[in-house]
C-alpha cells in the first residue's frame, strides 16, 4: 500500500498524528506493518516513526540535519540511517513503497499507515455560526454589513430569529479582537446580554468614536477547562487572563541547567583553599528503568534498553552521552557550593590537583563501565550473525558522532572505542568479516579513521583544541596521576609522559573555553529522560552487577565481568 501524497507538508499527511505519547501510539498499532509518525514530547517534538513488527512495537527517531538557507534547496534533511531526504513525507514514501527496512538491526518493514481523522474545518462566517441541523429558513437574498456596532445583536442569528444567540451559546472568547477595535465590553458578561444592550437599527451610529483600547483584553475570558473538549472549535482557545498582565500570565520557561550562563566573577575566580573532595555523580533517585532491587543483566531491562537505543539516531545518542559526561566531569552543572568546596570552578581543573583523587577514580570507573556495557551490546546478541554485525556498526556510528568536529565528546569516544577494541570483541572474526561485507563504509571508517585517532589521543598527540572538542580526553592524565605506569620503551614513554602533563596544564587553563563549547553544542537540546539515565555510571553499575554486587570492590567487579564477557565471546565463536 502506498502512502498518500498530499504535498510535502508534514502536518497535512494522514499518517502524521502530531504530539502523541509512546503508549498511545502503541495502542494504535495493531498488526505487523502498521506505522504512524508522531512528534515526541520527550524529544522536543522531533519526528518518530512508530511501527509494529513481529509482534513488538518499535520506535525510530528521525534525525534532522539543518542546512544553511539557500535558494533552490531544502532547509533541512531527514534520515534514519544512511540515506537523507529533503522532507519527512519523502522519507516515508521511500521506505514504504520500496519496502525497505527502517533499520538493519531490526529489519522492520512498514506497509500500512495508521491514519488520523482530522477535525472538520469550518470557517468563521455568519452562515457557519448558525445552528446548522436546526436551520430550515432559506438563505437571505441580500448581504448586510457587519461593520456597525448594532450588528452584534445579530451575531449568530438571522434577522427573523432573535433567539440564535441562546441556541448557539457562543463563548465570549470567540469574539475576534485586535488592538485597533473599539472597546465594546467593560466587564465580564455573557454575549447575549451585551448584544441586547447594543441592539439598534442598522443605520444607527455612535455619536462619538470609542477610545482606542489597550493591548491587553478589556474583559475576562471564561475558563475553557469547564467546557467539554471538542474537535469543532471555530476559534482557538485563549488562556484566562484574570486581570494580570501578559508577562505575568505567560512566564518564560526556565532554561535547562546546562544552558545557564556562567558568571564572569565565577569564571575568573582564583584558586582558594579546598574544603572537601567533590563528587559530581548525581544522587541516588528512584530509577524509571530498574526496580529498588535488581539482578545483574535482567533480560527485560536489556530488551527495553535495546529498543531505546534503536529509537535514537547515533547523533542524538552522542548528545545524550556528552551531557552525562559533562556532568560527571564537572564541566557543566557545577553549583556554587561545589566550587567553594573544591577551590576551583571546573572539574577539569580539579583533576590536576591532589584533592581531585575521588573525581579521578570516578572517571576511571565510568570509562571502564561504559566500555563493558558497549562490549555487552555486541556479545549479548545471541541471534544471527547479521545482528552482531549491526551492533558493531551501531557502535562505530556512535563513535563517529562523538569524534572531534561532531559532538566532540572524547571521553565518550574513548569508552566506545574501548568496547570495540576489547579482546573479547576483536576476536570475533566472523562478525568483523560480516561487518566489512554488509557495512563497508562503517568498517573502513573504523580502520582508517577511528583507530588512528584513538591511538593519537592516547599518546597525547590528538586534537584537543576547544571548538572541535567539547570535552577533552582525560583518561591518560587520570591514569598517570593515579600512579599507572606508561607502557612502551623508556624514551617513548618519557615523551608520552611529558605530552600528557603538558596537555593536562592546557586542559585546566582552557576549562572555561571547553565549558562554552559544550554549552553551545547542547543549546536547544532536550534529552530523553530514560536514555539519559541509561548512560549514567550509577545505572550501568546496577545493570551489570545488580543492586547487591554494585557495592563490591571495583577491581573484583571488573575482573568477574571480564570473565563473563570471555564466556559469551567463546559461546558465539568458539576457538577452532
N, C-alpha and C positions, 0 to 999 in steps of 0.2 A: 504494500500500500504506500503510495507516495504522499509526502507531506504537502498539504495545500500551500500554494504560493500566493500569498496576499500582499506582495510587496516586501520590502526589506525592513519594514518597521517591526521591531520585536514585539511591542505591545499589541499589535494587530494580529499576531499569529494565534490560531485557535489552540495550539498546544502550549502556549505560554500562560501560566497561572499566576504570575506576579509573585508577591511576597507570600510564601507558603512554607510551613514548617516541615521538617523531615517526616514526622509521624503522620501528618495529614496527607503528604504526598504518597507515602507507602500504602495508606488505606485506599487510594485511588488506583493503584497498580494491581490488577487482578491476575493477569496471565503473563507468561513469558513473552517478551517482546513489547509489552506496554511501556510507554515512556511519556514523560512530560518535562517541561523546562520551567524552573521556578527561580525566584530570587531568594537567596539565602539570607535570613535575618542575622545569623551569627557571622556572616562573611561580608557584611556591609552592602548587601544587595547584589553580590556577584551572581551571575547565572550558574545554575547547577542543573545537570541532566539527571533526573531520577528515572530508573527503569527497574523492571523485574526480569531476572534471568536465572534460570534453573532453580526457581522457587525462592530466590533471595532478592531482596530489594537492595539495589546498588545506587550510589550517588557519585557523580563525577563533576567536579568543579571545572568550569571552562575558564581558561587563563586568558585574560585580556591584555594585549600589548598596545599601549598608547603610542600613537605616531604624531610627529610634528605636522600640524595642519599645512597641507599643500593642495593647490587646485588639482582636481582630477584623481585624487586618491583618497581612500577612507581615512578616518581619524583614528581608527583602532583596528587591530587584527585579533581574531579569536582562534584558539587552538586547544585541543585536548592533549595530543602527544607530540606529533611532528608537524603535520600539515597545518598551515594557517589560512584563515578565511576572512574575507572583508566584512562579513556580518554574521550574526548568530543564525539567522534563517539559512544562509548559505551553508554553514557548518552542518546544521541539522539535515538539510536536504542531501548533502553529500553522504552522510553516514546512513541515512535511511534508504535512499534509492539505491546506493551501492552495496547495501547490506554489509557494511564494514564494521568490525568490532570496535567498540568505543575505547577499549584498551587491550593490549596484547596479553596482559596478565589475567584478565577475567574472560576474554573472548565474548563479552556481552554484545549482542546484536539487537537493535531496536527496529521495530517494524510498524507498530500500531500506536499512533498518538492518542493520548487521553485528552480530549478537547474540553474546553471550559465554555459553558454557555454564558455569553456576555449579557449584561443587563440591557434592556431596551432603551435606546437613546431617544429622548423626547426633547423637543425644542421649547424654549421659554417664550411662548406666544399666547395670544388670547385664546386661541382655539384649544390648545393643549391644557390650559388651566381649567377648562370646563370639565365637569364630571362626565367623562366620556360615555360609560354604559347607560347613564340615565338620560342622555340628551336625545330629544326627539324633534326639537324645532328645526326647521330648515335654516340654512346659512343665511346671514343677513345680506341684503342686497348692496349695502354701501359700507365702506370702511370709515371708521371715525378715529380721530387722532387721540393718542394717549399722552399728549404733551401738556394738558391742562391739569391743574390740581384737582378739579372736580372729578376727573376720571378715576381717582382712587376709589370712588364709591362703586364703580362698575368693574373693578378688578376681579376677574374670576366669575363673572356672570354676564348674561345678555341683558339688553335693555328691558326685556319683558319679564326677566326672572330676577327679582331683587334678593332672592334667598341663596344665590350662588355662593356667597362667601361662607355662610354657615355650612353649606353642603360640602364644600371643599376643605374647610378648616386649614387654610394656608398659614404656615408659621410666619412670624414677623421677620425671621432671618431670610425669608425668600425675597424680600424687597431688595433689589439691586440698587446700591447707592455708591456714588463716587464723591470725591471731595468737592465737586462743583455743584452737586444737587442741593436744593434748599432743605433746611431743617424742617421736617414735617412732623416729627414726633418729639415731644419734650419729656415724656415719662413712659415707662413700660405700660403698654396697653395692647389688648387684642386688636387685630387688624380690622375686625368688623366695627368696633367702637370708633376707631379713628376714621374709618371711611364714612360712617354715618354722620360724624361731626363735620365733615368736609363736603357733604353732598350738596350740590347746587346745579344750576343749569349748565349746559355745555359751554355757553359763551361767557360765563362769569369769570372774571379775572380778579386777582387780588389787587387792592388799592396800592399796596407798597410791596416791592420785591423783598422777600425774606433776606435776612443777613446770611453771609457766607458761613457755612458751618466749619467747625474744627475737623481735623483729620480723623480723630477718634470718633467712634459711633456715639450718637446722642441718645441712644436708647439701649436698654439691656436686652440681650438675646435670650431666648428660652433655652433651657438645658436640653440638649439633643439626646442625652442619655435616657430621658424619661420616655422617649418615643421608640416604638419597636423598629428594628433595623429593616430597611427595605432597599431593593435594587432599582427603584423607580424614582429616586430623588431628582428633582428638577434643578436644584441649585446645590452647590457644595455646602456642607455644614460648617458653621463658623463657631469656634470655641467661645464660651461665655466670657463676657468682659468683666462683669461685676464691679464696674466703676473704677477699675485700675487702669494704669497707663499701659501702653502697648509694650514697653520694655519690661514691665513687671509681670505681665501676663504671659509673655513668651521669652523666658530666660534662655540665654545661650547655653548649650551643653558644654560641660567642662571637658577640657582636652585630657587625653589619657596621660598617665604619669611619664611615659617615655617621650611625650611631645612637650613636656613642661620646659620653659625657658630657664636656663641656668643664670643665676645672679652673677653679675660681674665681681661682686665682693667675694663670693664663694670661689669663683673661677681663679681669681688672682690671690687667693689667700696663701699665706706662708705656712711652713711646717710648724706644728705645735706638738707639745709632748703628748704621746698617745695615752689613752686612758684604759683601753682594754682591746683584746683581739676581737675582730669583727667577722661575722659570718653573713653572707648575702643569700644563703639558702632561704627560700620562703618558709614561713611557719607551717607546721602540720595542720592541714584543714581537711574536712571530710572530702574524700575523693568521689568524683562523679563516675569513675570507671572501675574502681576497686572498692570492695567492702571493708568494714573495720578490720576483719581478719581474712587473709587470703593465702592460698598455697602458691608455691612457685609455678610460674608458667601455666596459669589457668587457661584451658582451651577456649572458653567463651570470651575471655578478655583478649586473647590473641586474635580471635576472629574479628572482634569489634575493632581492634587496632588496625588490622589489615584493611578492613573496609574504610576506616578513617583516613589512612594514608592514600588509598586508591582514589578517594574522593577529591583530594587536593593535588594540584599541579606541583611539580618539583619547585617551581619558583615560589609558590605560596608556602610550601613546607620550609624552604630556606629562610623566608622571613620570620616564620614562627621560631625556627631554631636560633636565628640571630637575636630575636627579642629575649628568649630564655637565656642565651649565652651572655648577652649584655647585662642582664640582671644578676646572673651567677658570678660574673667577673667584677661586678661593682662599677660598671661603666655608666649605666643608666639606672635611675630609680633610687639613688643614694639619698638618704634623709639627712637632715642637719645633725641629728643626734649621732648617726653613724659617722659623719665627717668629724664631729668633735671627738668621738671616741678613738678613731684611728689616726687623727692628726693630719690627714691629707684629704683631698677632695675626690679621689678616684681610687678604685681598686687596682688599676694599672700601676699607680704609684705605690700602693700598699704591698704589692707582690715583691717589690725590690727591697723591702725593709725587714728587719729581723722579726718584728711583731706581726708579719704577714704570713707566719707559718701555717696557721689554720686555714687561711684562704688558699694557700698553695696546695695543701693536702686535699681540700675540697675540689679544686680544679683538676688535680690528677685523677681523683676518683671519678669525676664527671667524664673526663676524656676516656678512661678505660671502660666505664659503664656504657657510654654511647657506642663505643666500638663493639662491645659484646652484644648489645642489642641489635646493631646492624648486621653482625655475623649471624645472629639467630634468625633474622629475617630471611636469609638465604638458606641456612642449614635446616630451618624448620619447615621448608617446602618439601613435603613427602610425596607430592604428586608427580606429574610428568616432568621430563627434562626441560621442556619449554617454560614451565612455571618457574623453575630455579633460574633459568636464563633471563626471564623477565624481571625477577627480583634483583639480579645483578645489574640489569640495565637501569632499574629504578634508582639504585644506589649511585651508579655512575652519573645519571642525570641530576641527582641531588647534589653530588659533588661539583658538577659544572655550574649549578645555580648558586653554590656557595663560594666559588673561587673569586679572586680579586677582579674587580670590574663589574661583577654581578652583585650579589648580596655582600660580598667582602667579609664573610664570617670565617676567619681562618681556623679558630678552634673547632668549629663545626666541621669544616673541611678535613681537618686532621683526624677527627673521630671517624668520619665516613671512610676515609682512605685507610684508616687503621683496620676497619672491618673488612674492606676488600683485600688488603694485604695480609690478613691474618692467615697463618699456615693452614688452619682447618678449612678455609675458603679457597685459598690459592691452589690447593692440591686437587681441586675438583676439575680434572682435565676435561671430562666430557661436557661439563656445564660451561666452561670457558670456551670450548670449541663451538658449542651451540650458540653462545653469545656472538662469536665472530661470524657465524653463519647467518643468524637471524637478525642481529642488530649490529651491523658492521660499523656504523658511524659511532656508536657508543663504545665499541671495543677499540677503535682507533683513537678516540678521544682519551680513553683511559691509558693506553700505552704511550701515545705521543705527546699528550698534554698534561694529564693529571699526575702521572708517576714522576716525570722530571720536575714538575712544580713542587710536589711534596718533598722530593729529595733536596731541592734547593732551600725550601723553608726549614727543614730540619737542620740543615747546615748553616743557617743564619744568613743565607745569601739570596733569599727570595724577596718578592715585592712586599714592602711594609710601609709605604708612604700613605698618610691619611688622604683619602679621596677615593682611590681604588680599593682601599682596605678600610672597613668599618671597625673591625675588631682584630687586633694583631695576633700572631701565633705565639702563645705564651708557654707552650709545653716545654720547649728546650730550656728556657730560662728557669722555669719552675723546677724541672728535674735537676738542673745544675745547682740551684740554691738549696735543694733538699739533700745534696750530698751524692747524687748519682754520678758516676764517673763517665767521662766522654769516651766512647769507643773509637778504635782506629789506631793507626801508628801515632807515635808521640808528637812528631812535627805537625801532622794534620790535626791531631786533637787539640794542640795548643792554639792553632789558628782558629779552629772552630770555637774554642773556649773564649777567645778574645772577641770574635764576632758576636757571640751570644751576649756577652756582657755589654758590648757596645750597643747592640740592639735593645737591651733592657733599659739602658740610660735614655736612649731616644724614645722608647715606648713611654716611660714615665714623663718625659718632658712634653711629648705630644699628646698626652691624655685628653686635654680639652679639645684638641682638633679631632681626635677619634670620637669623642662624645658628640660633637656637632655632626660628623659624617653619619654616625649610627642613627641619630635622631632624624636626619634628613632621609635616610633610607626607609625609616619606619613611619614617616609622616603620612597620615591618612590611612595607615594600616589598622585593620580591626581583626584581631586574631580569633580563631575558633577556640572556645574555652577548653574543649576536650583535647584537641590536638596540642594546645599549649601545655596542658597538664601532662600529656603523654611524653613530652620532651624534657620534663624536669628530672633532676637527679633523684629526688625522693621517690617519685613514681616508678622510675626504672629500677631502682634498688628493690622496691617491694615486688615488682613484676618478676624480676629474675630470681630472687632468693626468698620471696614470701615475707609475710609480716614478721615472722619469728627470725628467719635467717638474716634479715636485713641488718640486725644489730650485731652480727658476728664480726670478728676482726677482718679488716679489709683484705689482707694477704690471703687468709684462709678462704674467704668467699670467692676471690678471683681464681684461686688455684682449683677449687672444686668446679667452677663453671667452665674453666678451660677444659677440664676432663669431659664434662658433659658435651661441649661442642666437638671434641675429638670423637666421641662415640657417635654423634649424629653424622659427622663427616664420613666416618667409616661405613656407617649404615647406608648412606646414599651412594658412595662409590668405594667399594672395598678394594683393598690393595690386591693387585693381581699376583 
